Amino acid sequence: MVSFAGWSLPVQYQDSHIESHLHTRRHCSLFDVSHMLQTKIFGQDRVKLMESLLVGDIAELKPNQGTLTLFTNEEGGIIDDLIVTNTSNEYLYVVSNAGCREKDMALMQNKVSELRSASCDVNLEVIDNALLALQGPSAVQVLQAGVSDDLWKLTFMTSAVMDVFGIPGCRVTRCGYTGEDGVEISVPAEKAIHLAEALLENKEVKLAGLAARDSLRLEAGLCLYGNDIDERTTPVEGSLGWTLGKRRRAAMDFPGAAIVVPQIKGKVARKRVGLTSTGAPIRQHSLIMNTEGAVIGEITSGCPSPCLKKNVAMGYVDGKYSKIGTQLLVEVRKKKQEAVVSKMPFVPTRYYTLK
């Protein structure tokens, strides 16, 4: 167990990190992610509230559709990454990072107060639910045994409220942070153990901790807030330009738009890239150099890939070195090691998209 954002969280359970990682890719694993902040945004001006703080097009979301989006500051820096779902129950369901809980709450509550003082209809409520993530190719088959709804109608980034193993009022969202198919289940806290035990009765399911969660998200090319993105990084520098809603770009009406929008078609000084290598593992803060040995960037996340049997990493490099296939060097234990800029995700994602 380790301390994380004020919570005590498991790094791993009985199985080794590698065994747990591979079990998720081949079967399915249960992650307790109850530390994440869950909020509801109510009122007729709920979209106006959220769009004043983030880069996505929330107005265009269909009922029960969600999107990954970013809170940004006036300099275009990323305050947090979060998922916003437009529920059919007249509220927005928001899941954001535990490590950013205090600043996210302050950001949203200050904006609620500002809009309410301007006679807008908006309110915010923290949801005191647990959040369990069931991830892997057999996750939906396992969950289907405990629900009457047809889960094959629930596509990636869509959500529905249903009874789950006899527990009413659970919100099931087809998403996760492993690159696999799977769901996140928001469940009343007092029923979380009952739900976890019901899921673990199926031999397909094993518990997994932070170590597997980190290597799985890295293989999937997904950012960890505070490592790979932060308030000094813009969405374009972070290779997250796809989160910028088309309408929002045109209107330039999100925080930091004056800085971020010109970066889309221009050149950025630094860019997040994927890197692969063999040899000693690449770790956070390792220096990245060009083939002449000049420092051009730094690693922000890295680990040996259990699936690929080579090292995978992401980091920031001078924009002119960001092209896939570019040969670079990384300093590992004071030695220079060859690395190549590689396409992310490193391991193909298996989201259930119906395309």
Residue frames as qw, qx, qy, qz and C-alpha x, y, z in Angstrom:
[[0.000, 0.889, 0.459, 0.000, 0.00, 0.00, 0.00],
 [0.414, 0.077, -0.004, 0.907, 1.17, 3.55, -0.72],
 [0.042, 0.684, 0.372, -0.626, -0.10, 7.01, 0.12],
 [0.252, 0.248, 0.554, 0.754, -1.62, 8.74, -2.92],
 [0.169, -0.427, -0.260, -0.849, -3.48, 12.08, -2.90],
 [0.407, -0.316, 0.411, -0.752, -4.50, 11.54, 0.71],
 [0.926, -0.037, -0.050, -0.372, -5.65, 7.96, 0.10],
 [0.418, -0.429, 0.799, 0.060, -4.00, 4.64, 0.92],
 [0.786, 0.442, -0.145, -0.408, -3.90, 2.65, -2.32],
 [0.869, -0.169, 0.443, 0.140, -2.61, -0.81, -3.30],
 [0.090, 0.641, -0.608, -0.459, 0.45, -0.99, -5.57],
 [0.511, 0.156, -0.777, -0.332, -0.22, -4.68, -6.13],
 [0.837, -0.301, 0.139, -0.435, -2.16, -7.60, -4.67],
 [0.842, -0.283, 0.457, 0.048, -1.08, -11.24, -4.46],
 [0.819, 0.424, 0.239, 0.305, 0.03, -11.52, -8.09],
 [0.489, -0.271, 0.172, 0.811, 3.17, -9.83, -9.34],
 [0.197, 0.637, -0.038, -0.745, 2.91, -6.56, -11.26],
 [0.148, 0.303, -0.734, -0.589, 3.68, -8.35, -14.56],
 [0.019, 0.254, 0.967, 0.031, 1.17, -11.17, -13.94],
 [0.156, 0.629, 0.532, -0.545, -1.51, -8.62, -13.05],
 [0.179, 0.553, -0.304, -0.754, -0.77, -6.53, -16.16],
 [0.156, 0.147, -0.858, -0.466, -0.97, -9.55, -18.49],
 [0.094, 0.386, 0.892, -0.215, -4.12, -10.86, -16.77],
 [0.248, 0.635, 0.241, -0.691, -5.82, -7.54, -17.60],
 [0.248, 0.463, -0.541, -0.657, -4.82, -7.83, -21.26],
 [0.210, 0.062, -0.940, -0.262, -5.93, -11.49, -21.52],
 [0.237, -0.481, -0.839, 0.091, -8.90, -11.70, -19.10],
 [0.118, -0.787, -0.163, -0.583, -10.01, -8.85, -16.83],
 [0.435, -0.070, -0.555, 0.705, -8.98, -7.06, -13.65],
 [0.286, -0.844, -0.433, -0.135, -10.81, -5.08, -11.00],
 [0.378, 0.222, -0.240, 0.866, -9.32, -1.72, -9.99],
 [0.248, -0.781, -0.505, 0.271, -10.61, 0.31, -7.05],
 [0.331, 0.305, 0.113, 0.886, -10.47, 3.92, -8.30],
 [0.281, -0.787, -0.549, 0.005, -12.77, 5.34, -5.61],
 [0.424, -0.462, -0.094, 0.774, -10.18, 8.03, -4.87],
 [0.200, 0.258, 0.431, 0.841, -11.21, 9.89, -8.02],
 [0.172, 0.299, 0.333, -0.878, -13.44, 12.96, -7.65],
 [0.051, 0.440, 0.811, 0.382, -17.02, 12.44, -8.89],
 [0.102, 0.329, 0.283, -0.895, -19.29, 15.47, -9.23],
 [0.248, 0.629, 0.712, 0.191, -22.72, 16.36, -10.64],
 [0.043, -0.151, 0.061, 0.986, -23.36, 19.71, -12.32],
 [0.171, 0.607, 0.769, -0.103, -27.06, 20.70, -12.28],
 [0.089, 0.708, 0.192, -0.674, -29.13, 23.53, -13.71],
 [0.634, 0.725, 0.269, -0.033, -30.03, 24.97, -17.10],
 [0.250, 0.912, -0.326, 0.013, -26.62, 26.67, -17.38],
 [0.826, -0.396, 0.377, 0.137, -24.57, 23.55, -16.58],
 [0.790, 0.379, 0.234, 0.420, -23.05, 23.38, -20.08],
 [0.163, 0.914, -0.060, 0.368, -22.22, 27.10, -19.97],
 [0.573, -0.757, 0.311, -0.041, -20.42, 26.53, -16.65],
 [0.846, -0.189, 0.409, 0.285, -18.27, 23.65, -17.88],
 [0.661, 0.573, 0.230, 0.427, -17.51, 25.14, -21.29],
 [0.020, -0.966, 0.135, -0.218, -16.20, 28.27, -19.53],
 [0.560, -0.679, 0.474, 0.002, -13.54, 26.08, -17.88],
 [0.674, -0.160, 0.681, 0.239, -12.62, 23.41, -20.42],
 [0.016, 0.422, -0.567, -0.707, -11.72, 22.86, -24.09],
 [0.176, 0.177, 0.942, 0.226, -14.34, 20.30, -25.19],
 [0.381, -0.146, -0.343, -0.846, -17.68, 20.68, -26.96],
 [0.141, 0.115, 0.871, -0.457, -20.03, 19.63, -24.16],
 [0.504, 0.344, 0.153, -0.777, -23.12, 21.08, -25.86],
 [0.593, 0.338, -0.541, -0.492, -22.86, 18.57, -28.72],
 [0.029, -0.157, 0.970, -0.183, -22.75, 15.47, -26.49],
 [0.571, -0.260, -0.582, -0.518, -25.74, 13.19, -26.98],
 [0.701, -0.523, 0.173, -0.453, -27.68, 11.98, -23.91],
 [0.895, -0.353, 0.272, 0.016, -25.47, 9.65, -21.85],
 [0.779, 0.471, -0.092, 0.404, -22.43, 10.32, -24.05],
 [0.515, -0.795, 0.084, 0.310, -19.15, 11.38, -22.46],
 [0.623, 0.697, -0.161, 0.316, -15.81, 12.80, -23.55],
 [0.695, -0.330, -0.120, 0.628, -12.28, 13.11, -22.23],
 [0.197, 0.889, 0.120, 0.395, -11.52, 16.81, -21.91],
 [0.589, 0.008, -0.308, 0.747, -9.17, 19.28, -20.21],
 [0.216, -0.936, -0.209, 0.185, -9.49, 22.16, -17.78],
 [0.620, 0.341, 0.004, 0.706, -7.10, 24.89, -18.99],
 [0.290, -0.683, -0.229, 0.631, -5.77, 28.14, -17.53],
 [0.302, 0.908, 0.080, -0.281, -5.44, 31.51, -19.27],
 [0.064, -0.684, 0.631, 0.359, -1.94, 30.54, -20.49],
 [0.760, 0.305, -0.443, -0.365, -3.34, 27.39, -22.10],
 [0.074, 0.351, -0.896, 0.260, -1.78, 25.12, -19.46],
 [0.636, -0.247, -0.666, -0.301, -3.63, 21.95, -18.45],
 [0.402, -0.483, 0.430, -0.649, -5.16, 22.20, -14.96],
 [0.536, -0.096, 0.808, -0.223, -6.50, 18.62, -15.12],
 [0.342, 0.047, -0.752, -0.561, -7.82, 15.97, -17.49],
 [0.420, 0.108, 0.657, -0.617, -11.34, 14.71, -16.79],
 [0.020, -0.264, -0.867, -0.422, -14.34, 12.88, -18.24],
 [0.348, 0.197, 0.263, -0.878, -17.63, 14.75, -18.64],
 [0.045, 0.280, 0.925, 0.253, -20.82, 12.82, -19.40],
 [0.366, -0.072, -0.082, -0.924, -24.06, 14.49, -20.50],
 [0.133, 0.160, 0.953, -0.222, -26.53, 12.31, -18.59],
 [0.221, -0.419, -0.648, -0.596, -30.17, 11.89, -19.60],
 [0.417, -0.618, -0.621, 0.242, -31.06, 12.90, -16.00],
 [0.033, 0.931, 0.142, 0.335, -30.46, 16.63, -16.54],
 [0.435, -0.841, 0.282, 0.152, -27.02, 16.85, -15.00],
 [0.572, 0.635, -0.508, 0.103, -23.42, 16.51, -16.14],
 [0.905, -0.409, 0.074, 0.093, -21.47, 13.67, -14.49],
 [0.307, 0.834, -0.417, 0.187, -17.80, 14.60, -14.03],
 [0.918, -0.325, 0.017, 0.227, -14.90, 12.34, -13.03],
 [0.302, 0.856, -0.323, 0.267, -11.55, 14.03, -12.36],
 [0.674, 0.240, -0.583, 0.385, -8.24, 13.21, -10.71],
 [0.665, -0.646, -0.339, 0.158, -7.85, 12.76, -6.96],
 [0.611, -0.164, -0.061, 0.772, -4.51, 14.58, -7.01],
 [0.082, 0.254, 0.205, 0.942, -6.26, 17.66, -8.41],
 [0.232, -0.607, -0.760, 0.021, -9.33, 17.43, -6.16],
 [0.232, -0.655, -0.335, 0.636, -8.83, 20.69, -4.24],
 [0.059, -0.336, 0.284, 0.896, -7.96, 22.87, -7.22],
 [0.097, -0.270, -0.790, -0.542, -10.70, 21.30, -9.39],
 [0.211, -0.663, -0.696, 0.174, -13.31, 21.88, -6.68],
 [0.174, -0.595, -0.127, 0.775, -12.15, 25.48, -6.18],
 [0.047, -0.093, 0.551, 0.828, -12.21, 26.08, -9.95],
 [0.175, -0.419, -0.795, -0.402, -15.74, 24.73, -10.38],
 [0.266, -0.677, -0.604, 0.326, -17.19, 26.23, -7.17],
 [0.168, -0.453, 0.017, 0.876, -15.77, 29.69, -7.91],
 [0.081, -0.044, -0.603, -0.792, -17.32, 29.57, -11.38],
 [0.226, -0.550, -0.800, -0.082, -20.66, 28.38, -9.93],
 [0.229, -0.648, -0.389, 0.613, -20.63, 31.38, -7.53],
 [0.095, -0.285, 0.294, 0.907, -19.72, 33.76, -10.37],
 [0.149, -0.223, -0.732, -0.626, -22.51, 32.51, -12.65],
 [0.255, -0.606, -0.743, 0.121, -25.11, 32.38, -9.88],
 [0.173, -0.567, -0.218, 0.775, -24.34, 35.99, -8.99],
 [0.124, 0.208, -0.436, -0.867, -25.13, 36.76, -12.66],
 [0.673, 0.165, 0.269, -0.669, -28.54, 35.03, -12.21],
 [0.507, 0.283, -0.751, -0.316, -27.51, 31.81, -13.94],
 [0.879, -0.240, 0.133, -0.390, -29.12, 28.49, -12.99],
 [0.689, 0.375, -0.600, 0.153, -26.29, 26.15, -11.99],
 [0.641, -0.628, 0.341, -0.281, -25.22, 24.05, -9.02],
 [0.488, 0.446, -0.743, 0.102, -22.57, 21.50, -8.08],
 [0.814, -0.432, 0.218, -0.319, -22.73, 18.41, -5.89],
 [0.073, 0.500, -0.863, 0.017, -19.96, 15.98, -4.92],
 [0.891, -0.066, -0.303, -0.332, -21.02, 12.34, -5.37],
 [0.358, -0.587, 0.680, -0.253, -19.82, 10.29, -2.41],
 [0.969, 0.143, 0.000, -0.199, -19.81, 7.02, -4.37],
 [0.604, -0.379, 0.615, 0.336, -17.13, 4.41, -4.76],
 [0.597, 0.657, -0.271, -0.372, -15.80, 3.83, -8.30],
 [0.710, -0.221, 0.653, 0.143, -14.77, 0.37, -9.49],
 [0.444, 0.625, -0.442, -0.466, -13.11, -0.19, -12.89],
 [0.822, 0.011, 0.569, 0.022, -13.47, -3.62, -14.51],
 [0.296, 0.775, -0.391, -0.399, -11.00, -3.75, -17.40],
 [0.281, -0.302, 0.877, 0.247, -10.07, -6.36, -19.99],
 [0.297, 0.078, -0.699, -0.646, -11.46, -8.34, -22.92],
 [0.343, -0.337, -0.873, -0.085, -13.84, -10.42, -20.74],
 [0.002, 0.073, 0.458, -0.886, -14.98, -7.50, -18.51],
 [0.494, 0.021, -0.114, -0.862, -18.35, -6.92, -20.18],
 [0.656, -0.067, -0.715, -0.232, -19.15, -10.63, -20.34],
 [0.348, -0.117, -0.752, 0.548, -18.45, -10.85, -16.58],
 [0.158, 0.114, 0.309, -0.931, -20.61, -7.82, -15.79],
 [0.490, -0.065, -0.493, -0.716, -23.45, -8.95, -18.06],
 [0.466, -0.212, -0.855, 0.080, -24.17, -11.80, -15.61],
 [0.222, -0.380, -0.609, 0.660, -25.14, -9.20, -12.99],
 [0.200, 0.352, 0.046, -0.913, -27.25, -6.79, -15.06],
 [0.548, 0.488, 0.669, -0.114, -30.46, -7.03, -17.09],
 [0.328, 0.839, -0.119, -0.417, -29.49, -4.24, -19.52],
 [0.887, 0.345, 0.156, 0.266, -27.86, -5.35, -22.78],
 [0.419, -0.724, 0.211, 0.505, -24.27, -4.11, -22.37],
 [0.536, 0.111, 0.551, 0.630, -23.52, -4.57, -26.09],
 [0.158, 0.848, 0.405, 0.304, -25.72, -1.50, -26.64],
 [0.359, -0.907, 0.051, 0.216, -23.36, 0.47, -24.39],
 [0.748, 0.516, -0.055, 0.413, -20.51, 1.72, -26.59],
 [0.602, -0.053, -0.219, 0.766, -17.18, 3.34, -25.64],
 [0.102, 0.011, -0.167, 0.981, -17.69, 6.57, -23.64],
 [0.488, -0.405, -0.335, -0.697, -21.42, 6.04, -23.14],
 [0.006, -0.119, 0.747, -0.654, -23.12, 5.54, -19.81],
 [0.562, -0.389, -0.491, -0.541, -26.32, 4.20, -18.23],
 [0.354, -0.346, 0.603, -0.625, -27.81, 3.84, -14.74],
 [0.761, -0.037, -0.562, -0.321, -28.78, 0.26, -13.87],
 [0.803, -0.491, 0.272, -0.201, -29.04, -2.37, -11.14],
 [0.495, 0.545, -0.671, 0.087, -25.71, -4.22, -10.85],
 [0.450, 0.000, -0.851, 0.269, -25.69, -7.53, -8.95],
 [0.378, -0.634, -0.672, 0.056, -28.81, -6.38, -7.13],
 [0.293, -0.450, -0.217, 0.815, -27.48, -2.91, -6.26],
 [0.306, 0.818, 0.472, 0.122, -29.83, -0.21, -7.62],
 [0.020, 0.995, 0.033, -0.097, -28.73, 3.13, -9.03],
 [0.630, -0.376, 0.388, 0.558, -25.22, 2.25, -10.28],
 [0.448, 0.824, -0.136, -0.319, -23.87, 4.31, -13.18],
 [0.799, -0.062, 0.483, 0.353, -22.00, 2.08, -15.63],
 [0.300, 0.860, -0.217, -0.352, -19.74, 3.87, -18.13],
 [0.929, 0.240, 0.152, 0.237, -17.99, 2.02, -20.99],
 [0.266, 0.874, -0.312, 0.259, -14.53, 3.48, -20.43],
 [0.863, -0.436, 0.035, 0.253, -11.31, 2.99, -18.51],
 [0.051, 0.926, -0.361, -0.095, -7.64, 3.86, -18.56],
 [0.685, -0.326, 0.628, 0.173, -5.97, 0.64, -19.69],
 [0.204, 0.410, -0.643, -0.614, -6.56, 0.64, -23.46],
 [0.014, 0.141, 0.986, 0.083, -8.84, -2.39, -23.04],
 [0.445, -0.470, -0.478, -0.594, -12.59, -2.69, -23.31],
 [0.354, -0.227, -0.743, 0.522, -14.20, -2.31, -19.91],
 [0.271, -0.778, -0.396, -0.406, -16.40, -0.29, -17.61],
 [0.131, 0.162, -0.538, 0.817, -16.25, 2.04, -14.64],
 [0.422, -0.567, -0.678, -0.203, -19.06, 1.52, -12.13],
 [0.094, -0.367, 0.336, -0.862, -20.10, 4.33, -9.79],
 [0.591, -0.364, -0.715, -0.085, -21.67, 2.54, -6.83],
 [0.481, -0.792, 0.036, -0.374, -22.94, 3.72, -3.42],
 [0.132, 0.628, -0.697, 0.320, -19.91, 3.45, -1.09],
 [0.578, -0.288, 0.625, -0.438, -21.64, 1.12, 1.38],
 [0.916, 0.253, 0.229, -0.213, -22.30, -1.37, -1.46],
 [0.351, 0.758, -0.532, -0.140, -18.78, -1.31, -2.98],
 [0.240, -0.389, 0.884, -0.096, -17.48, -4.40, -1.14],
 [0.705, 0.266, 0.587, -0.297, -20.62, -6.36, -2.06],
 [0.657, 0.712, -0.080, -0.234, -20.10, -5.45, -5.73],
 [0.143, 0.693, -0.705, -0.042, -16.36, -6.24, -5.67],
 [0.441, -0.199, 0.857, -0.178, -17.00, -9.64, -4.07],
 [0.750, 0.444, 0.385, -0.302, -19.74, -10.44, -6.61],
 [0.544, 0.759, -0.317, -0.166, -17.37, -9.65, -9.50],
 [0.009, -0.612, 0.787, -0.076, -14.46, -11.57, -7.94],
 [0.767, -0.021, 0.586, -0.263, -16.57, -14.74, -7.72],
 [0.817, 0.573, -0.003, -0.065, -15.92, -15.07, -11.45],
 [0.815, -0.289, 0.260, 0.430, -12.52, -16.74, -12.01],
 [0.547, 0.630, 0.192, 0.517, -11.85, -14.36, -14.93],
 [0.090, -0.915, 0.009, -0.394, -11.52, -11.47, -12.48],
 [0.712, -0.217, -0.343, 0.573, -8.48, -10.62, -10.35],
 [0.213, -0.942, -0.120, 0.229, -7.73, -7.55, -8.29],
 [0.662, 0.367, 0.031, 0.653, -5.11, -5.16, -9.72],
 [0.387, -0.746, -0.205, 0.502, -3.28, -2.20, -8.21],
 [0.105, 0.926, -0.086, -0.351, -1.48, 0.99, -9.17],
 [0.351, -0.463, 0.668, 0.465, 1.60, -0.71, -10.67],
 [0.407, 0.298, 0.802, 0.319, -0.43, -2.54, -13.33],
 [0.224, 0.871, 0.399, -0.179, -2.64, 0.51, -13.87],
 [0.085, -0.831, 0.280, 0.474, 0.44, 2.60, -14.65],
 [0.289, -0.277, 0.776, 0.487, 2.07, 0.17, -17.11],
 [0.374, 0.510, 0.767, 0.111, -1.27, -0.55, -18.81],
 [0.196, 0.918, 0.232, -0.256, -2.02, 3.16, -19.37],
 [0.170, -0.700, 0.469, 0.510, 1.53, 3.73, -20.60],
 [0.377, 0.046, 0.837, 0.394, 1.27, 0.93, -23.19],
 [0.269, 0.714, 0.644, 0.057, -2.01, 2.58, -24.27],
 [0.346, 0.342, 0.152, 0.860, -0.24, 5.97, -24.68],
 [0.308, -0.819, -0.403, -0.268, -2.42, 7.62, -22.00],
 [0.184, 0.592, -0.334, 0.710, -1.16, 10.55, -19.90],
 [0.548, -0.508, -0.563, 0.351, -0.72, 10.60, -16.13],
 [0.044, -0.924, -0.090, -0.370, -1.53, 14.06, -14.80],
 [0.506, -0.824, 0.250, 0.051, 1.44, 15.62, -13.02],
 [0.685, -0.246, 0.535, 0.428, 3.91, 13.46, -14.97],
 [0.461, 0.247, 0.624, 0.580, 3.01, 13.81, -18.66],
 [0.020, 0.679, 0.353, 0.644, 0.77, 16.89, -18.55],
 [0.370, -0.498, -0.470, 0.628, 0.60, 19.83, -16.15],
 [0.075, 0.903, 0.308, -0.290, -0.16, 23.54, -15.89],
 [0.143, -0.683, 0.403, 0.592, 2.95, 24.41, -17.92],
 [0.242, -0.015, 0.855, 0.459, 1.88, 22.19, -20.84],
 [0.505, 0.283, -0.042, -0.814, -0.73, 23.10, -23.46],
 [0.840, 0.209, 0.433, -0.252, -3.04, 20.55, -25.13],
 [0.706, 0.676, -0.200, -0.064, -1.13, 20.88, -28.41],
 [0.073, 0.673, -0.714, 0.179, 2.28, 20.41, -26.77],
 [0.514, -0.216, 0.763, -0.327, 0.81, 17.39, -24.96],
 [0.154, 0.058, -0.862, -0.479, -0.37, 15.85, -28.27],
 [0.117, 0.442, 0.826, -0.330, -3.95, 16.24, -27.03],
 [0.137, 0.171, -0.230, -0.948, -5.13, 18.65, -29.73],
 [0.283, -0.255, -0.823, -0.422, -7.95, 16.20, -30.56],
 [0.192, -0.504, -0.728, 0.422, -9.67, 17.18, -27.28],
 [0.036, 0.321, 0.032, -0.946, -10.21, 20.73, -28.61],
 [0.450, 0.575, 0.661, -0.172, -13.81, 20.91, -29.83],
 [0.399, 0.348, 0.477, 0.701, -14.12, 22.16, -33.43],
 [0.103, -0.862, -0.378, -0.323, -16.72, 24.76, -32.45],
 [0.548, -0.780, -0.065, 0.295, -14.61, 25.81, -29.46],
 [0.598, -0.126, 0.301, 0.732, -11.52, 26.29, -31.65],
 [0.219, 0.567, 0.456, 0.650, -13.46, 28.44, -34.10],
 [0.291, -0.884, -0.284, -0.232, -15.03, 30.54, -31.33],
 [0.463, 0.342, -0.455, 0.679, -11.74, 30.68, -29.36],
 [0.459, -0.624, -0.008, -0.633, -13.86, 30.80, -26.22],
 [0.875, -0.369, -0.284, 0.130, -12.03, 28.44, -23.84],
 [0.418, -0.868, 0.209, 0.171, -9.37, 29.53, -21.31],
 [0.478, -0.493, 0.563, 0.460, -6.01, 30.03, -23.03],
 [0.714, 0.544, 0.437, 0.060, -7.48, 29.81, -26.55],
 [0.267, 0.944, -0.167, -0.100, -5.43, 32.80, -27.76],
 [0.208, -0.653, 0.719, 0.114, -2.27, 30.78, -27.05],
 [0.612, -0.036, 0.790, -0.014, -3.48, 27.26, -27.86],
 [0.691, 0.614, 0.340, -0.177, -5.37, 27.76, -31.16],
 [0.358, 0.839, -0.374, -0.170, -2.40, 29.28, -33.08],
 [0.335, -0.494, 0.801, 0.042, -0.30, 26.29, -31.96],
 [0.803, 0.242, 0.515, -0.173, -2.56, 23.87, -33.87],
 [0.732, 0.663, 0.111, 0.108, -1.33, 25.03, -37.28],
 [0.109, 0.893, -0.417, 0.130, 1.96, 26.51, -36.14],
 [0.705, 0.207, -0.609, 0.298, 5.03, 24.90, -34.65],
 [0.640, -0.753, 0.004, -0.154, 5.45, 24.21, -30.94],
 [0.045, 0.764, -0.615, 0.188, 8.79, 24.39, -29.15],
 [0.115, -0.255, 0.941, -0.189, 8.20, 21.01, -27.52],
 [0.740, 0.010, -0.334, -0.584, 5.93, 18.04, -28.12],
 [0.669, -0.277, 0.637, -0.265, 4.95, 14.89, -26.25],
 [0.617, 0.399, -0.604, -0.309, 6.14, 11.78, -28.10],
 [0.952, -0.232, 0.167, -0.104, 6.31, 8.04, -27.54],
 [0.186, 0.698, -0.692, -0.022, 9.71, 6.34, -27.40],
 [0.989, -0.123, 0.019, -0.075, 10.77, 2.69, -27.52],
 [0.163, 0.727, -0.659, 0.103, 14.15, 1.16, -26.71],
 [0.918, -0.119, -0.372, 0.072, 15.89, -2.04, -25.65],
 [0.440, 0.322, -0.510, 0.665, 18.30, -2.39, -22.75],
 [0.184, -0.218, -0.650, 0.704, 17.95, -0.82, -19.32],
 [0.015, 0.754, 0.656, 0.020, 14.47, 0.61, -18.52],
 [0.141, 0.406, 0.064, 0.901, 13.87, 4.28, -19.31],
 [0.283, -0.587, -0.659, 0.374, 12.49, 6.16, -16.29],
 [0.014, -0.955, -0.277, -0.107, 10.96, 9.55, -15.55],
 [0.227, -0.932, 0.180, 0.220, 13.43, 12.50, -15.70],
 [0.722, -0.074, 0.449, 0.521, 15.91, 10.67, -17.98],
 [0.090, 0.677, -0.216, -0.698, 17.39, 13.15, -20.47],
 [0.755, 0.493, 0.420, 0.102, 16.60, 12.80, -24.18],
 [0.207, -0.639, 0.386, 0.632, 19.35, 13.74, -26.66],
 [0.713, 0.627, -0.148, -0.278, 19.75, 13.94, -30.41],
 [0.968, 0.127, -0.031, 0.213, 22.26, 11.62, -32.07],
 [0.424, 0.634, -0.307, 0.569, 24.99, 14.25, -31.58],
 [0.536, -0.224, -0.621, 0.526, 24.40, 14.13, -27.82],
 [0.073, -0.229, 0.122, -0.963, 22.73, 17.54, -27.37],
 [0.087, 0.340, 0.817, -0.457, 19.90, 17.50, -24.79],
 [0.192, -0.180, -0.468, -0.843, 16.54, 18.06, -26.53],
 [0.640, -0.393, -0.242, -0.614, 14.05, 16.93, -23.89],
 [0.187, -0.304, 0.794, -0.493, 13.12, 14.77, -20.91],
 [0.378, -0.217, -0.883, -0.177, 11.23, 11.52, -20.20],
 [0.429, -0.341, 0.200, -0.812, 7.99, 11.97, -18.23],
 [0.851, -0.149, 0.361, -0.349, 6.91, 8.30, -17.93],
 [0.506, 0.486, -0.691, -0.175, 8.64, 5.04, -18.75],
 [0.712, -0.294, 0.584, -0.255, 8.63, 1.32, -18.00],
 [0.053, -0.175, 0.925, 0.333, 9.44, -2.06, -19.53],
 [0.669, 0.076, -0.161, -0.722, 6.39, -3.15, -21.54],
 [0.567, -0.139, 0.787, -0.199, 5.14, -6.57, -20.34],
 [0.774, 0.485, 0.342, -0.221, 3.38, -7.10, -23.69],
 [0.582, 0.792, -0.182, -0.021, 6.09, -5.90, -26.08],
 [0.892, -0.246, 0.052, 0.376, 9.19, -7.08, -24.14],
 [0.493, 0.333, -0.009, 0.804, 10.92, -3.76, -24.74],
 [0.184, -0.403, -0.393, 0.806, 10.96, -0.37, -23.04],
 [0.088, 0.717, 0.496, 0.482, 8.18, 2.13, -23.68],
 [0.296, -0.426, -0.305, 0.798, 8.22, 5.74, -22.58],
 [0.216, 0.837, 0.364, 0.346, 6.80, 9.15, -23.28],
 [0.449, -0.496, -0.097, 0.737, 8.44, 12.49, -22.94],
 [0.269, 0.930, 0.145, -0.203, 8.84, 15.94, -24.43],
 [0.652, -0.049, 0.336, 0.678, 11.28, 16.77, -27.21],
 [0.033, 0.470, -0.221, -0.854, 12.10, 19.81, -29.28],
 [0.671, 0.486, 0.262, -0.495, 9.33, 19.98, -31.92],
 [0.500, 0.634, -0.483, -0.340, 11.66, 19.26, -34.84],
 [0.079, 0.316, -0.944, 0.054, 12.52, 15.83, -33.37],
 [0.566, 0.047, 0.560, -0.603, 8.89, 14.69, -32.90],
 [0.687, 0.332, -0.405, -0.504, 8.47, 12.81, -36.20],
 [0.921, -0.158, 0.320, -0.153, 7.82, 9.07, -35.85],
 [0.910, 0.318, -0.008, 0.264, 10.94, 7.06, -36.69],
 [0.143, 0.871, -0.336, 0.330, 13.39, 9.73, -35.48],
 [0.819, -0.058, -0.435, 0.371, 16.45, 8.13, -33.89],
 [0.219, -0.850, 0.199, -0.436, 17.40, 9.63, -30.52],
 [0.507, 0.147, -0.719, 0.452, 19.44, 8.85, -27.41],
 [0.592, -0.711, -0.134, -0.356, 18.26, 8.58, -23.80],
 [0.144, 0.530, -0.687, 0.476, 20.50, 8.82, -20.77],
 [0.869, -0.375, -0.208, -0.245, 19.99, 5.76, -18.55],
 [0.824, -0.504, 0.052, 0.253, 22.25, 5.32, -15.51],
 [0.181, -0.817, 0.323, 0.442, 24.68, 7.88, -16.96],
 [0.392, -0.098, 0.758, 0.512, 25.00, 5.91, -20.21],
 [0.432, 0.377, -0.207, -0.792, 23.57, 6.88, -23.60],
 [0.441, 0.160, 0.883, -0.012, 21.05, 4.38, -24.97],
 [0.090, -0.043, -0.588, -0.803, 19.43, 4.35, -28.42],
 [0.312, 0.467, 0.688, -0.459, 15.70, 5.09, -28.63],
 [0.080, 0.203, 0.622, 0.752, 13.28, 5.75, -31.47],
 [0.385, 0.147, 0.202, -0.889, 10.24, 8.06, -31.61],
 [0.023, -0.149, -0.972, -0.178, 7.30, 5.64, -31.88],
 [0.407, -0.348, -0.399, -0.745, 3.59, 5.79, -32.59],
 [0.159, 0.051, 0.780, -0.603, 1.23, 5.67, -29.61],
 [0.762, -0.508, 0.335, -0.221, -0.59, 3.67, -28.43],
 [0.015, -0.537, 0.836, 0.110, 2.29, 1.21, -28.23],
 [0.168, 0.147, 0.974, -0.030, -0.18, -1.66, -27.79],
 [0.213, -0.300, -0.542, -0.756, -3.36, -1.42, -29.94],
 [0.341, -0.001, 0.505, -0.793, -6.40, -0.26, -27.96],
 [0.124, -0.231, -0.933, -0.246, -9.55, -2.39, -27.92],
 [0.278, 0.207, 0.368, -0.863, -12.30, 0.10, -27.14],
 [0.284, 0.421, 0.859, 0.062, -15.83, -1.04, -28.08],
 [0.056, 0.386, -0.076, -0.918, -16.76, 1.55, -30.70],
 [0.606, 0.507, 0.583, -0.189, -19.02, -0.29, -33.23],
 [0.315, 0.779, -0.278, -0.466, -16.99, 1.22, -36.11]]
